[in-house]
Amino acid sequence: MTPGAFPAYSLLSAFGQAAPLNLDLQRDGRVLSTPFHFLDNNQATNVRPENYTWNALYDNIIGLRAHSFSWRAIGRRLRANHVPTARYLNFVRAVSSEGFGRIRHDSTVRRLLDQDASVRQFFEGESESLPVFYTDSVRKDLGHWWDAPPRGLRCATTPTRT
């Protein structure tokens, strides 16, 4: 009904300790110790799925985003937007980290679920040690500020990589 609208899909994140749904998720042991740095509703979810395996969840997320950011879908949005600025911004968002970049990130996480035992163990709640993939992401995002916070605050549950 709105062919020019830019699609956005958020991953579920449980914040705080007061929301009834969050309390239910905590009681059920479904809230992971994912660092706040990743809880932007796109890079990670801190809620273990109830009716899907992690592999199936990520396969579905990748499929949905791949469909929404296919060249065909991008073309439809471009044709539907008659305002040049909206057309240009939708194109840039689709081919940047908001579209193709999220598919690439989700595909990496999906691959790591199969190939890196630390990722699988973290996602299953068997380990609170943050996988190197996520620690490296924080290090990259912080850049020269990586050494600024006290060591325990960088990735509190994670041994640092040298």
C-alpha positions in Angstrom: 0.0 0.0 0.0 3.0 2.3 0.4 5.5 1.2 -2.3 7.9 4.1 -1.6 8.3 3.5 2.1 11.7 2.4 3.2 11.5 -1.0 5.1 13.0 -1.3 8.5 13.0 -4.5 10.6 14.0 -4.4 14.2 15.3 -7.3 16.2 13.7 -7.8 19.6 15.7 -6.3 22.5 14.8 -6.5 26.2 15.8 -3.4 28.1 15.5 -2.7 31.8 13.8 -4.6 34.6 10.2 -3.3 34.7 8.4 -4.0 31.5 6.0 -7.0 31.9 7.2 -8.7 28.8 10.9 -8.2 29.8 10.2 -9.7 33.2 8.5 -12.7 31.6 11.5 -13.2 29.3 13.9 -13.0 32.2 11.9 -15.5 34.2 12.0 -17.9 31.3 15.8 -17.5 31.0 15.5 -16.1 27.5 17.5 -12.8 28.0 21.1 -13.0 27.0 24.0 -10.9 28.5 24.5 -9.1 25.2 26.4 -5.8 25.8 24.4 -2.7 25.4 26.6 -1.6 22.6 24.8 -4.0 20.3 21.3 -3.4 21.4 20.4 -1.0 18.6 17.6 -3.4 17.4 19.7 -4.2 14.2 23.1 -5.7 15.1 21.8 -8.2 17.7 19.0 -9.4 19.8 19.4 -10.3 23.4 16.3 -12.5 23.4 16.6 -16.2 22.7 13.8 -17.2 20.3 11.1 -19.4 21.6 9.7 -21.0 18.5 12.8 -21.0 16.2 16.3 -22.2 16.3 18.9 -19.5 15.9 19.7 -20.8 12.5 16.1 -20.6 11.4 15.6 -17.1 12.9 18.7 -15.8 11.0 17.7 -17.6 7.8 14.3 -15.8 8.0 15.8 -12.4 8.8 18.2 -12.7 5.9 15.5 -13.8 3.6 13.2 -11.0 4.5 15.9 -8.4 4.2 17.2 -9.9 0.9 13.7 -9.7 -0.5 13.2 -6.1 0.7 16.6 -4.9 -0.6 16.7 -6.8 -3.9 17.3 -4.7 -6.9 13.7 -5.3 -8.0 12.3 -4.0 -4.7 14.7 -1.0 -4.7 13.6 -0.2 -8.3 9.9 -0.3 -7.2 10.7 2.1 -4.3 12.6 4.4 -6.6 9.8 4.5 -9.2 7.2 5.1 -6.4 9.0 8.1 -4.9 8.4 11.1 -7.1 10.4 13.5 -4.8 14.0 13.4 -6.0 15.4 13.7 -2.5 13.3 10.8 -1.1 14.3 8.7 -4.2 18.0 9.4 -3.7 18.0 8.8 0.1 16.1 5.5 -0.3 18.7 4.4 -2.8 21.6 5.4 -0.6 20.1 3.7 2.5 19.3 0.5 0.6 22.9 0.1 -0.7 24.6 1.2 2.5 24.8 -0.3 6.0 21.0 0.0 6.4 20.2 -2.4 3.5 23.0 -4.5 2.0 25.1 -3.9 5.1 22.6 -5.5 7.4 22.2 -8.5 5.1 26.0 -8.9 5.2 26.1 -8.6 9.0 23.3 -11.1 9.5 24.9 -13.5 7.0 28.1 -13.3 9.0 26.3 -14.0 12.3 24.5 -16.9 10.6 27.8 -18.4 9.3 29.4 -18.0 12.7 26.5 -19.9 14.3 27.7 -22.9 12.3 31.4 -22.3 12.4 32.3 -20.7 15.8 31.4 -22.7 18.9 31.8 -19.6 21.1 29.1 -17.8 19.1 26.7 -20.8 19.4 27.4 -21.1 23.1 26.8 -17.4 23.7 23.5 -17.4 21.8 22.3 -20.6 23.5 23.1 -19.0 26.9 25.7 -21.7 27.7 28.4 -19.0 28.0 28.4 -15.4 29.0 31.8 -14.9 27.4 31.3 -12.5 24.5 32.6 -14.0 21.2 35.6 -12.4 19.6 33.5 -11.3 16.6 31.5 -9.0 18.9 34.6 -7.8 20.9 36.3 -6.9 17.7 33.3 -5.0 16.6 33.3 -2.9 19.8 37.1 -2.3 19.4 36.6 -1.1 15.8 33.7 1.2 16.8 35.6 2.7 19.7 38.8 3.1 17.7 41.4 5.1 19.6 38.9 5.2 22.6 39.2 1.4 23.1 41.7 1.9 25.9 39.8 4.8 27.6 37.3 2.9 29.7 38.4 0.7 32.5 39.2 -2.8 31.2 36.2 -4.4 32.8 33.8 -2.0 31.0 34.9 -2.6 27.5 33.2 -6.0 27.2 32.6 -7.0 30.7 31.9 -10.6 30.1 34.7 -11.1 27.6 38.4 -11.9 27.7 40.1 -9.3 25.5 42.1 -10.4 22.5 45.7 -9.2 22.2 
